[in-house]
């Protein structure tokens, strides 16, 4: 009789642990989705920056007068690239803190693909910024 009770308790314990693991995995994927939303936002800012630069560059290249006298598309594109970099840095920081907190109770959680994508996009954004700055130095 006691063996049956112990077996039932063991089964309940397994179910409870499985349920907790599922909850922790849901939390991890929620952090991943949040990071991917930030990546999407930063990518939008980078795309807008590229579009603005191309619009202003092609306008001047075709011989038309500049749209604005006080700034060019280069400065505006740099602003958008900088905004995307700030977004990515802050979101990576937040993601790292969240994942560290999750690892305390769920140490077997996997690495973050979204964080790797964020880092790649951050490097790309820095690369675009350097290209624009170098082009400004060497007209």
C-alpha positions in Angstrom: 0.0 0.0 0.0 2.8 2.4 0.9 4.5 1.6 -2.4 1.4 2.6 -4.3 1.3 5.9 -2.4 4.9 6.6 -3.0 4.5 5.8 -6.7 1.6 8.3 -6.9 3.6 11.0 -5.1 6.5 10.4 -7.5 4.2 10.7 -10.5 2.7 14.0 -9.1 6.2 15.3 -8.5 7.2 14.5 -12.1 4.1 16.2 -13.5 4.8 19.2 -11.3 8.4 19.5 -12.5 7.3 19.1 -16.1 4.8 21.9 -15.6 7.4 24.1 -14.1 9.8 23.4 -17.0 7.1 24.3 -19.5 6.4 27.6 -17.6 10.1 28.4 -17.6 10.4 27.6 -21.3 7.4 29.9 -22.0 9.1 32.7 -20.1 12.4 32.1 -22.1 10.5 32.3 -25.4 8.7 35.4 -24.3 12.1 37.0 -23.6 13.2 35.9 -27.1 10.1 37.4 -28.7 10.6 40.6 -26.9 14.2 40.8 -28.1 13.1 40.0 -31.7 10.6 42.9 -31.5 13.5 45.2 -30.6 15.5 43.8 -33.5 12.6 44.5 -35.8 12.4 48.1 -34.5 16.1 48.7 -34.9 16.0 47.2 -38.4 13.2 49.6 -39.3 15.3 52.5 -38.2 18.3 51.3 -40.2 16.1 50.8 -43.2 14.7 54.3 -42.9 18.2 55.7 -42.5 19.3 54.0 -45.7 16.2 55.2 -47.5 16.8 58.8 -46.3 20.4 58.8 -47.3 19.6 57.4 -50.8 16.8 59.9 -51.3 19.0 62.9 -50.4 22.0 61.5 -52.3 20.1 60.8 -55.5 18.4 64.2 -55.3 21.8 66.1 -55.1 23.4 63.7 -57.6 20.7 64.4 -60.2 21.4 68.2 -60.0 18.4 69.2 -58.0 18.8 71.6 -55.2 19.1 70.2 -51.7 15.7 69.7 -49.9 17.0 71.4 -46.7 19.9 73.8 -46.4 20.7 73.1 -42.8 21.4 69.4 -43.0 21.9 66.7 -45.6 20.7 63.1 -45.8 24.0 61.9 -44.4 23.3 63.6 -41.0 19.8 62.4 -40.9 20.9 58.8 -41.8 23.5 59.0 -39.0 20.8 60.0 -36.5 18.7 57.0 -37.5 21.7 54.7 -37.3 22.6 56.0 -33.9 19.0 55.5 -32.7 19.1 51.9 -33.9 22.4 51.4 -32.1 20.9 52.7 -28.8 17.9 50.5 -29.2 20.0 47.4 -29.8 22.4 48.2 -26.9 19.6 48.8 -24.4 17.6 45.8 -25.6 20.7 43.6 -25.3 21.3 44.8 -21.8 17.7 44.2 -20.8 17.7 40.8 -22.5 20.9 39.8 -20.7 19.5 40.8 -17.3 16.3 38.9 -18.0 18.1 35.8 -19.1 20.5 35.9 -16.2 17.5 36.0 -13.8 15.9 33.1 -15.6 19.1 31.0 -15.5 18.9 31.2 -11.7 15.8 29.0 -11.7 16.3 27.3 -15.1 20.0 26.7 -15.6 19.5 24.3 -18.5 18.0 27.0 -20.7 19.5 27.4 -24.2 21.5 30.2 -25.6 19.7 33.1 -27.1 19.5 33.2 -30.9 17.8 36.6 -30.7 20.7 38.1 -28.8 23.1 36.7 -31.5 20.9 38.4 -34.2 21.0 41.6 -32.2 24.7 41.6 -32.0 25.0 41.0 -35.7 22.7 43.8 -36.5 24.6 46.1 -34.1 27.8 45.4 -35.8 26.1 46.0 -39.2 24.8 49.4 -37.9 28.3 50.4 -36.7 29.6 49.4 -40.1 27.1 51.6 -41.8 27.9 54.5 -39.5 31.6 54.1 -40.2 31.0 54.1 -43.9 29.0 57.3 -43.8 31.6 59.0 -41.5 34.5 57.9 -43.8 32.5 59.1 -46.8 32.1 62.5 -45.1 35.8 62.8 -44.5 36.7 61.8 -48.1 34.1 63.5 -50.4 
